[in-house]
């Protein structure tokens, strides 16, 4: 990993994506923030990144659409000749059971939440070098059936599988790819799925063996470690960041 970093965050204007962008925002770094809809939130995030001394480029694109991914990545490649880190946080929030969600919405959820990772990395290959890192976000919903979470959890499960197969192509090039699966966090996506989010978050905190709730810093510091030279032999793994909550 180079001293100065070029970082691309997919779904980077809010939640874990924003927290990750801010974690890597320091003088000399270039942060590309992809987002789909909310211009106000994106500009606010850019202002915070700039305030920390990094250079920011906002990339408005629906990563579930191949042509928009190609245009976005052409812009990235026009500006930099190397990407040190890609973090995939993009999701389509569609609460409901499996039969509540239309076929068309299922397709969109899979494209945004999972298949977009393939297209972004495919387009980024010319500027991914030895030491570059790719990290995809997942959650408990990838391995457990959570009510109303089908269209978020299913793409996460597919992403975890895709990442394992990516290792076979990327590891020989010295490129790392892993998954980080945080426990419950107070994000817009979480609140859109769970109307009783406050109650659920408090219950998770009480149940956590570590005696506290999970923070954004817990997640972003894990991402930073996985992007560091010390983690160069960690490949294709799902790193759960939940303080032990999931062992119960």
C-alpha positions as CSV (number, residue, x, y, z in Angstrom):
1,X,0.0,0.0,0.0
2,X,1.4,3.4,-1.0
3,X,1.9,6.1,1.6
4,X,-0.6,8.3,-0.1
5,X,-3.8,6.5,-0.8
6,X,-6.5,6.7,-3.5
7,X,-9.7,5.3,-2.1
8,X,-13.0,4.5,-3.8
9,X,-16.1,4.1,-1.5
10,X,-19.2,2.7,-3.2
11,X,-22.2,4.0,-1.3
12,X,-19.9,6.5,0.5
13,X,-22.1,9.4,1.4
14,X,-23.8,7.9,4.5
15,X,-23.5,5.3,7.2
16,X,-20.5,3.0,7.2
17,X,-19.4,4.3,3.7
18,X,-19.2,7.8,5.0
19,X,-17.4,6.7,8.2
20,X,-14.9,4.8,6.1
21,X,-14.3,7.8,3.8
22,X,-13.6,10.0,6.8
23,X,-11.3,7.4,8.3
24,X,-9.0,7.6,5.3
25,X,-9.3,11.4,4.9
26,X,-6.0,13.0,5.5
27,X,-3.7,15.3,3.6
28,X,-2.4,13.7,0.4
29,X,-5.2,11.1,0.1
30,X,-7.8,11.2,-2.7
31,X,-11.2,9.9,-1.8
32,X,-13.8,9.0,-4.5
33,X,-17.3,9.0,-3.0
34,X,-19.9,7.2,-5.0
35,X,-23.6,7.8,-4.2
36,X,-26.8,7.4,-6.1
37,X,-29.4,9.9,-5.1
38,X,-28.9,12.3,-2.1
39,X,-26.9,15.3,-3.4
40,X,-27.2,17.1,0.0
41,X,-25.7,14.2,2.0
42,X,-23.0,13.7,-0.6
43,X,-21.9,17.4,-0.6
44,X,-22.0,17.4,3.2
45,X,-19.7,14.3,3.2
46,X,-17.4,16.0,0.7
47,X,-17.1,19.1,2.9
48,X,-16.2,16.9,5.9
49,X,-13.6,15.0,3.9
50,X,-12.1,18.3,2.5
51,X,-12.0,19.7,6.1
52,X,-9.7,16.8,7.1
53,X,-7.3,17.7,4.3
54,X,-8.0,15.0,1.7
55,X,-9.1,15.6,-1.9
56,X,-12.6,14.6,-2.7
57,X,-14.4,13.6,-5.9
58,X,-18.1,12.9,-5.9
59,X,-19.3,10.2,-8.3
60,X,-23.1,10.1,-8.7
61,X,-23.9,6.8,-10.3
62,X,-26.3,3.9,-9.8
63,X,-23.8,1.0,-9.5
64,X,-26.6,-1.4,-10.4
65,X,-26.4,-0.2,-14.0
66,X,-23.4,-1.3,-16.0
67,X,-23.1,1.8,-18.2
68,X,-23.1,4.1,-15.1
69,X,-20.4,1.9,-13.5
70,X,-18.3,2.2,-16.7
71,X,-18.7,6.0,-16.9
72,X,-17.8,6.3,-13.2
73,X,-14.7,4.2,-13.4
74,X,-13.6,6.0,-16.5
75,X,-13.7,9.2,-14.4
76,X,-11.6,7.5,-11.7
77,X,-9.1,6.3,-14.2
78,X,-8.9,9.7,-15.7
79,X,-7.9,11.2,-12.4
80,X,-5.6,8.5,-10.9
81,X,-3.4,5.7,-12.2
82,X,-3.7,3.6,-9.1
83,X,-6.5,2.6,-6.6
84,X,-5.2,1.5,-3.2
85,X,-8.6,0.6,-1.7
86,X,-12.1,-0.1,-2.9
87,X,-14.8,-0.4,-0.2
88,X,-18.2,-1.7,-1.4
89,X,-21.0,-0.4,0.9
90,X,-23.8,0.0,-1.8
91,X,-27.1,-1.5,-1.0
92,X,-30.7,-1.2,-2.2
93,X,-33.0,-1.0,0.8
94,X,-36.2,-2.9,0.1
95,X,-37.8,-4.1,3.3
96,X,-40.1,-7.1,3.1
97,X,-40.4,-10.8,2.9
98,X,-39.2,-12.7,-0.2
99,X,-42.7,-12.7,-1.8
100,X,-43.4,-9.0,-0.9
101,X,-40.6,-7.9,-3.2
102,X,-41.2,-7.8,-7.0
103,X,-39.0,-9.7,-9.4
104,X,-37.8,-6.4,-10.8
105,X,-36.8,-5.1,-7.3
106,X,-35.0,-8.4,-6.6
107,X,-33.0,-7.9,-9.7
108,X,-32.1,-4.3,-8.8
109,X,-31.2,-5.4,-5.2
110,X,-28.8,-8.0,-6.5
111,X,-27.3,-5.7,-9.1
112,X,-26.7,-2.9,-6.6
113,X,-25.8,-4.9,-3.5
114,X,-23.6,-7.6,-5.1
115,X,-23.1,-7.8,-8.9
116,X,-21.9,-4.2,-8.9
117,X,-18.8,-5.4,-7.0
118,X,-17.9,-7.5,-10.0
119,X,-18.3,-4.7,-12.5
120,X,-16.5,-2.1,-10.5
121,X,-13.5,-4.4,-9.9
122,X,-13.5,-5.5,-13.6
123,X,-13.3,-1.8,-14.6
124,X,-10.7,-1.0,-12.0
125,X,-8.3,-3.9,-12.8
126,X,-5.9,-1.7,-14.9
127,X,-5.3,0.6,-11.8
128,X,-5.3,-2.1,-9.1
129,X,-1.7,-2.9,-8.3
130,X,0.2,-5.1,-5.9
131,X,-1.0,-4.2,-2.4
132,X,-4.4,-2.9,-3.5
133,X,-7.3,-4.0,-1.3
134,X,-11.0,-4.6,-2.0
135,X,-13.4,-4.9,0.9
136,X,-17.1,-5.7,0.7
137,X,-19.5,-5.1,3.5
138,X,-21.8,-7.9,4.7
139,X,-24.0,-8.6,7.7
140,X,-25.6,-11.3,9.8
141,X,-28.4,-11.4,7.1
142,X,-26.0,-13.2,4.8
143,X,-26.1,-16.3,7.0
144,X,-29.3,-15.9,9.0
145,X,-32.9,-15.3,7.8
146,X,-33.9,-12.1,9.4
147,X,-37.6,-10.9,9.0
148,X,-38.0,-8.1,6.4
149,X,-34.3,-8.3,5.5
150,X,-34.4,-10.7,2.5
151,X,-33.5,-8.2,-0.2
152,X,-30.5,-7.0,1.8
153,X,-29.3,-10.3,3.2
154,X,-29.5,-12.3,0.0
155,X,-27.1,-10.0,-2.0
156,X,-24.7,-10.1,1.0
157,X,-24.6,-13.9,0.8
158,X,-23.9,-13.7,-2.9
159,X,-21.2,-11.1,-2.3
160,X,-19.4,-13.3,0.3
161,X,-19.3,-16.1,-2.3
162,X,-18.1,-13.8,-5.1
163,X,-15.3,-12.6,-2.9
164,X,-14.0,-16.1,-2.3
165,X,-13.9,-16.7,-6.1
166,X,-12.3,-13.3,-6.7
167,X,-9.3,-14.5,-4.6
168,X,-8.4,-17.0,-7.2
169,X,-7.9,-14.2,-9.8
170,X,-6.7,-11.4,-7.6
171,X,-4.3,-13.0,-5.1
172,X,-1.7,-14.0,-7.7
173,X,-1.6,-10.2,-8.6
174,X,-0.9,-9.3,-5.0
175,X,-4.4,-7.8,-4.6
176,X,-6.4,-8.6,-1.5
177,X,-10.2,-9.1,-1.2
178,X,-12.1,-9.6,2.0
179,X,-15.5,-9.1,3.6
180,X,-16.3,-7.1,6.8
181,X,-19.5,-8.0,8.5
182,X,-20.5,-5.5,11.2
183,X,-23.0,-6.2,13.9
184,X,-26.0,-3.8,14.3
185,X,-25.3,-0.1,13.7
186,X,-27.5,2.9,13.7
187,X,-27.6,3.6,10.0
188,X,-30.3,4.9,7.7
189,X,-30.6,1.5,6.0
190,X,-31.0,-0.3,9.4
191,X,-33.8,2.1,10.4
192,X,-35.6,1.7,7.1
193,X,-35.8,-2.0,7.6
194,X,-36.5,-2.0,11.4
195,X,-39.1,0.5,12.6
196,X,-38.2,-0.4,16.2
197,X,-34.5,0.3,15.5
198,X,-33.9,2.0,18.9
199,X,-35.3,-0.9,20.8
200,X,-33.3,-3.4,18.7
201,X,-30.0,-1.5,19.1
202,X,-30.5,-1.2,22.9
203,X,-31.2,-5.0,23.1
204,X,-28.1,-5.8,21.1
205,X,-26.0,-3.6,23.4
206,X,-27.4,-5.4,26.5
207,X,-26.8,-8.8,24.9
208,X,-23.2,-8.1,23.7
209,X,-20.6,-10.1,25.6
210,X,-18.2,-7.1,25.2
211,X,-20.5,-5.0,27.3
212,X,-21.1,-2.2,24.8
213,X,-22.6,-1.4,21.4
214,X,-20.6,-1.6,18.2
215,X,-19.3,1.7,16.8
216,X,-18.5,3.0,13.4
217,X,-14.9,3.2,14.5
218,X,-14.8,-0.5,15.3
219,X,-15.7,-1.2,11.7
220,X,-13.5,1.4,10.0
221,X,-10.4,0.4,12.1
222,X,-11.0,-3.2,10.9
223,X,-11.1,-2.0,7.3
224,X,-7.9,0.1,7.9
225,X,-6.1,-3.0,9.2
226,X,-7.2,-5.1,6.3
227,X,-5.9,-2.4,3.9
228,X,-2.5,-2.3,5.7
229,X,0.6,-4.3,4.7
230,X,0.3,-6.3,8.0
231,X,-2.8,-8.0,6.6
232,X,-1.3,-9.0,3.3
233,X,-2.0,-12.7,3.8
234,X,-5.6,-12.4,4.8
235,X,-7.6,-13.3,1.7
236,X,-11.2,-14.2,1.0
237,X,-12.3,-14.0,4.7
238,X,-15.4,-12.7,6.3
239,X,-14.3,-10.7,9.3
240,X,-17.2,-10.3,11.8
241,X,-17.1,-7.1,13.9
242,X,-19.7,-7.6,16.6
243,X,-18.0,-7.9,19.9
244,X,-19.0,-11.5,20.2
245,X,-22.7,-10.9,19.8
246,X,-23.0,-13.5,17.1
247,X,-21.6,-16.4,19.2
248,X,-24.8,-16.6,21.3
